[in-house]
Amino acid sequence: MLDYRSVASLTLERASSAFLEHLEHERHVSRNTLAAYGRDLRQLSTFLTERRGSEVELCDVDKLSLRLWLGARSREVGPSTLARQLSAVRTAFDFFERRGLCKKNPARLLALPKLRRGLPKFLGVDPAQELMTTPESTDKQPKDVARDTLILELLYGSGLRVSELVGLDVADVVLDGRGPGDDTLRVSGKGNKQRIVPLGNKARVALDRYLELRRDFLAEGGSKAPRESVRSALLLNRFGGRLSVRSVQNIVKRYGALATGRADLHPHALRHTCATHMLEGGADLRAIQEFLGHSSLSTTQRYTHVSMEKLIGVYDSAHPLSKKR
């Protein structure tokens, strides 16, 4: 526990540790959020320490110091990342100020970088369908083919974030038993917010196949991972441990290159594709917001642009004023 009476000699590193403890034990933020705050504060501390040649006291961090740090970071990261990092530092110094660790927040008056909100990248219907069947055309082991097919189906069919996907446990799969279309997943999203999403028919087929091969793999002694990890994690790597985010990213890139010729396909593009195709199919924005777990409707509204081309096509074919005389 931090001794607030020693504020005069408090380093930025120690103050940051107190802030991270606050986030973990009082705010109960997700592991990903906690890790992001930790990285951002360590980068700031490292930059200022290297610049000054000694460990930085919290009271010595001023607006000029943060401007210099932002200038250095702007040469390494894009505007959106820079804005997130400044927001993290601003939140941390708000905490320091409230706890009396510093007199004022030097980050409060620093302007966030102006962001050009990029439009989501997505696949068309045909390329997306082609991608779903690509694992079957490879020479990988049946267990890996089944797992990879399930990964693609859940990213596209259920619109999961990659962190939500790898965090799934076997117990999060709720098979209703009443028939196709009644199965669901219990997903832990950003901020540990839970939601229920449907499991599509094709995803259910992929799941059944994978679970059968997963059981065979574990029964044959294929796992070297701790038993608790094996019992809980849905998606396993070749050692029997929980599949990592990086592994899923590599899997999607590999199949993306095979199916579409795109070597830069990212798991989040399949989530965007899911939302885009739902919107084009007539789904309500509010329903898509709940389905994806967006806290704000403005985030979901980014997908409305993708239907414009389709809308123009409908207009050209249906409206009297658009028809050539």
C-alpha positions in Angstrom: 0.0 0.0 0.0 1.3 3.4 -1.0 2.3 5.8 1.9 0.7 9.1 0.9 2.8 10.9 3.5 5.9 10.5 1.4 4.5 12.4 -1.6 7.5 14.7 -1.8 9.8 11.8 -2.8 7.2 9.8 -4.8 8.5 8.6 -8.2 6.3 8.4 -11.2 6.8 4.6 -11.3 5.6 4.1 -7.7 2.6 6.4 -8.3 1.8 4.5 -11.5 1.8 1.2 -9.5 -0.7 2.7 -7.0 -2.9 3.8 -9.9 -2.8 0.3 -11.5 -3.7 -1.3 -8.2 -6.7 1.1 -8.0 -7.8 0.1 -11.5 -7.5 -3.6 -10.7 -9.0 -3.8 -7.2 -11.4 -0.9 -7.0 -12.4 -0.2 -10.6 -12.2 -3.9 -11.6 -11.1 -3.1 -15.2 -10.4 -6.0 -17.6 -6.9 -7.5 -18.0 -6.5 -5.9 -21.4 -7.4 -2.5 -20.1 -5.0 -2.9 -17.1 -2.2 -4.0 -19.4 -2.7 -1.1 -21.8 -2.6 1.5 -18.9 0.5 -0.2 -17.6 2.3 -0.1 -21.0 1.4 3.6 -21.5 2.6 4.7 -18.1 5.8 2.7 -18.4 6.6 4.3 -21.8 6.1 7.7 -20.3 8.3 6.9 -17.3 11.0 5.4 -19.5 11.1 8.4 -21.8 11.4 10.9 -19.0 14.0 8.8 -17.1 16.2 8.5 -20.2 15.8 12.2 -20.9 16.7 13.3 -17.4 19.3 10.6 -16.7 17.6 9.7 -13.4 14.3 8.3 -12.0 11.5 10.9 -12.4 9.7 12.3 -9.3 5.9 12.6 -9.8 6.0 16.3 -8.8 8.5 17.0 -11.6 6.2 15.9 -14.4 4.8 19.0 -16.0 3.1 20.1 -19.2 6.4 20.6 -21.1 7.5 17.1 -20.1 4.3 15.6 -21.5 4.5 17.7 -24.7 8.0 16.3 -25.3 6.8 12.8 -24.7 3.8 13.3 -27.1 6.2 14.7 -29.8 8.4 11.6 -29.5 5.5 9.2 -29.5 3.9 10.9 -32.5 6.8 9.8 -34.6 6.2 6.2 -33.7 2.5 5.7 -33.5 -0.6 6.9 -35.3 -3.1 9.5 -34.1 -5.6 7.1 -32.6 -2.9 5.3 -30.5 -1.5 8.6 -29.4 -4.9 9.8 -28.3 -5.5 6.7 -26.3 -2.1 7.0 -24.6 -2.7 10.6 -23.7 -6.1 9.7 -22.4 -4.5 7.0 -20.2 -1.9 9.5 -18.8 -4.6 12.1 -18.2 -6.8 9.5 -16.3 -3.8 8.5 -14.2 -2.9 12.1 -13.2 -6.6 12.7 -12.4 -6.2 9.9 -9.9 -2.9 11.4 -8.5 -4.6 14.8 -8.1 -7.6 13.4 -6.3 -5.4 11.4 -3.9 -3.2 14.5 -3.2 -0.1 13.0 -4.9 0.3 16.1 -7.2 -1.1 19.6 -7.0 -2.7 19.6 -10.5 -3.0 17.4 -13.6 -0.5 18.6 -16.2 -2.2 16.5 -18.9 -5.6 18.1 -18.5 -5.0 21.0 -20.9 -3.1 19.1 -23.5 -5.2 18.7 -26.7 -6.0 15.2 -28.0 -4.8 14.6 -31.6 -7.5 15.2 -34.2 -8.7 11.9 -35.5 -9.9 11.0 -38.9 -12.3 8.2 -38.1 -11.5 5.5 -40.6 -14.2 3.5 -42.2 -14.3 -0.2 -41.2 -12.6 -2.6 -43.5 -14.8 -5.6 -44.5 -15.2 -8.4 -47.0 -18.0 -8.9 -49.5 -20.4 -11.7 -49.0 -18.7 -14.1 -51.5 -15.2 -13.6 -50.2 -16.4 -14.1 -46.7 -18.1 -17.3 -47.6 -15.0 -18.5 -49.4 -12.9 -17.7 -46.4 -15.1 -19.9 -44.2 -14.4 -23.0 -46.3 -10.6 -22.4 -46.8 -9.4 -24.5 -43.8 -10.9 -27.6 -45.5 -8.7 -27.1 -48.5 -5.5 -27.3 -46.6 -3.4 -30.3 -45.5 -3.5 -29.4 -41.8 -4.4 -32.0 -39.2 -8.2 -32.6 -38.8 -8.2 -31.1 -35.3 -6.5 -27.9 -36.5 -8.9 -27.7 -39.5 -11.9 -28.0 -37.2 -10.5 -25.5 -34.8 -9.6 -23.0 -37.4 -13.0 -23.3 -39.1 -14.7 -22.7 -35.7 -12.5 -19.6 -35.2 -13.5 -18.1 -38.5 -17.2 -18.9 -38.0 -17.2 -17.2 -34.6 -15.4 -14.1 -35.7 -17.6 -13.6 -38.7 -20.8 -15.4 -37.7 -21.0 -14.2 -34.1 -19.0 -10.9 -34.5 -16.6 -11.6 -31.6 -13.6 -9.5 -30.8 -10.4 -11.6 -30.9 -9.9 -11.1 -27.1 -13.5 -12.4 -26.5 -12.8 -15.4 -28.8 -9.6 -16.6 -27.0 -11.2 -15.9 -23.6 -14.1 -18.4 -24.3 -14.3 -21.3 -22.0 -16.1 -24.6 -22.8 -18.7 -23.6 -20.1 -19.5 -20.4 -22.1 -21.1 -22.5 -24.8 -24.8 -22.9 -24.1 -26.3 -25.6 -26.3 -30.1 -25.3 -25.9 -31.0 -28.6 -27.5 -34.3 -27.3 -28.9 -33.0 -27.2 -32.4 -30.9 -25.1 -34.8 -30.7 -21.5 -34.0 -31.3 -21.8 -30.2 -27.6 -22.1 -29.2 -25.7 -19.2 -27.6 -22.3 -18.0 -26.3 -21.7 -16.2 -23.1 -19.1 -13.6 -24.0 -17.0 -11.4 -21.7 -16.4 -8.1 -23.6 -14.7 -4.8 -22.8 -14.7 -3.8 -19.2 -15.7 -7.4 -18.3 -19.2 -6.7 -19.5 -21.0 -9.9 -20.4 -23.5 -10.5 -23.2 -25.2 -13.4 -24.9 -24.7 -13.9 -28.6 -26.3 -16.5 -30.9 -24.3 -19.4 -32.3 -25.2 -19.8 -36.0 -26.0 -23.1 -37.5 -22.7 -23.5 -39.4 -20.8 -22.5 -36.3 -22.7 -25.2 -34.3 -21.6 -27.8 -36.9 -18.0 -26.6 -36.7 -18.2 -26.6 -32.9 -19.5 -30.1 -32.6 -16.8 -31.4 -34.9 -14.1 -29.5 -33.0 -15.3 -30.6 -29.5 -15.2 -34.2 -30.6 -11.6 -34.0 -31.9 -10.6 -31.9 -28.9 -11.8 -34.7 -26.6 -9.8 -37.2 -28.6 -6.7 -35.0 -28.5 -6.9 -34.7 -24.7 -7.7 -38.4 -24.2 -4.6 -39.4 -26.2 -2.5 -37.3 -23.8 -1.8 -34.6 -26.4 -1.8 -31.9 -23.8 1.2 -30.6 -21.9 -0.6 -27.7 -20.4 -1.9 -27.4 -16.8 -5.1 -29.5 -16.4 -7.1 -26.5 -15.2 -6.3 -24.7 -18.5 -7.3 -27.7 -20.5 -10.6 -28.1 -18.7 -11.6 -24.5 -19.2 -10.3 -23.1 -22.4 -12.4 -23.7 -25.5 -9.8 -23.1 -28.2 -6.5 -24.9 -27.6 -3.1 -24.6 -29.2 -1.0 -27.7 -30.2 0.3 -28.0 -26.6 -3.1 -28.0 -25.1 -3.0 -24.5 -23.7 -5.3 -21.6 -24.3 -4.9 -20.2 -27.8 -3.3 -16.7 -27.9 -4.5 -13.5 -29.6 -1.3 -13.5 -31.7 -2.0 -17.1 -32.9 -5.6 -16.2 -34.0 -4.2 -13.1 -35.8 -1.7 -15.4 -37.7 -4.4 -17.9 -38.5 -6.7 -15.3 -40.0 -3.9 -13.7 -42.0 -2.9 -17.1 -43.4 -6.4 -18.0 -44.5 -7.1 -14.5 -45.7 -4.2 -14.7 -48.0 -5.3 -18.1 -49.4 -9.0 -17.1 -49.8 -8.8 -13.4 -50.9 -5.2 -12.7 -51.8 -5.1 -10.2 -48.9 -2.1 -10.7 -46.6 -3.3 -8.1 -44.2 -6.7 -9.5 -43.1 -7.2 -9.0 -39.4 -9.7 -10.7 -37.0 -11.4 -7.4 -36.4 -12.1 -7.1 -40.1 -14.4 -10.2 -39.8 -16.2 -8.5 -36.9 -16.7 -5.5 -39.2 -17.8 -7.8 -42.0 -20.4 -9.4 -39.7 -21.9 -6.0 -38.7 -21.9 -4.8 -42.3 -23.7 -7.9 -43.7 -26.2 -7.7 -40.8 -27.0 -4.1 -41.7 -27.3 -4.8 -45.4 -29.6 -7.7 -44.5 -32.0 -5.3 -42.7 -30.9 -5.5 -39.1 -31.7 -2.6 -36.8 -28.8 -0.5 -35.6 -29.8 -0.9 -32.0 -29.9 -4.7 -32.4 -26.4 -4.6 -34.0 -25.2 -2.5 -31.1 -26.4 -5.0 -28.6 -25.1 -7.9 -30.7 -21.6 -6.4 -30.9 -21.5 -5.2 -27.3 -20.9 -1.5 -28.3 -21.4 0.9 -25.4 -22.3 3.7 -27.7 -24.6 3.8 -30.8 -22.2 6.2 -32.5 -19.7 3.3 -32.8 -22.2 1.1 -34.5 -23.3 4.0 -36.8 -19.9 3.7 -38.5 -21.3 0.8 -40.5 -24.1 2.8 -42.1 -21.7 4.0 -44.8 -21.2 0.5 -46.2 -24.8 0.2 -47.4 -24.6 3.4 -49.4 -23.4 1.6 -52.6 -26.3 -0.8 -52.2 -28.7 2.0 -51.6 -27.6 3.9 -54.7 -28.1 0.7 -56.7 -31.6 0.4 -55.4 -32.3 4.0 -56.1 -31.0 3.8 -59.7 -33.2 0.8 -60.4 -36.3 1.9 -58.6 -36.7 5.7 -58.6 -38.3 7.3 -61.6 -36.0 10.4 -61.5 -32.9 8.2 -61.7 -33.9 6.3 -64.8 -32.5 7.4 -68.2 -35.1 8.9 -70.5 
